């Protein structure tokens, strides 16, 4: 809290706005857009690497959140005030930082995959600034931020070596998908158990359910694409842009449109994110590879 109180003394309207913009880079919207572009149009191997890093570290962070259940800084210290504009998006428990996890998983993976030093520098600077913005805005302590960074960087290094740097394809995609789905469902059951025991509030359990649904959807989509769909990437820039914009538009419609249809129960978040991620990884690729005739002239 000492660091947060020190940073609060140097707040200005300009820096409040600046770091609020920077913290948006750690939200799921940017990560999903980057993964979609790479996966549908540019580099499936890198998309898988970022995806596994993002979702594995996300499951770990959500598991730690509901295990330790550390309140936000303004609850720990009632005399402390966060930047008001940052409070609405600060859902769930404080430890570890979800925005930092998201930003580090994305930009850390991109830094490892980048061949040019200036790109690596910008990526590293991005996730460091995201972590700092969470402290400046008063949403997380240094411990929250550093823990999230360590988890995401460890995941990024592992999957960079395990998926991206390997010259041979993984021989057991079914086993990989099964283990990932098992981890996702384990988090869902853990959150449900704590919720039923009145240890965890519905809002906090729902955040875990969403992460579990996204992880399960990623596992299923990975399995289906690797074993059955095997779509090709377009070579023409116009096809890439069309495929990306159309897919992203439908993804947004699904994400928002399923909310009123599924309701606000614990499992509705799980199914909503499961459907959206399965759409991204399996349903949409199957549609454009079978129905839009994009199989010719592409590369896997």
Secondary structure, DSSP 8 states (H G I E B T S, - for coil): -HHHHHHHTT--HHHHHHHHHHHGGGSHHHHHHHHHHIIIII-HHHHHHHHHHHHHHHHHHHHHHHHH----HHHH-TT----HHHHTT--S-SSS-HHHHHHHHHHHHHHHH--SHHHHHHHHHHHHHHHHHHHHTTS--HHHHHHHHHHHHHHHHHHIIIIIS-SS--S-HHHHHHHHHHHHHHHHHHHHHHHHTTSS-HHHHHHHHHHHHHHHHHHHHHHHIIIII---B--SHHHHHHHHHHHHHHHHHHHHHHHHHH-SSHHHHHHHHHHHHHIIIIIHHHHHHHTS---TT-B-
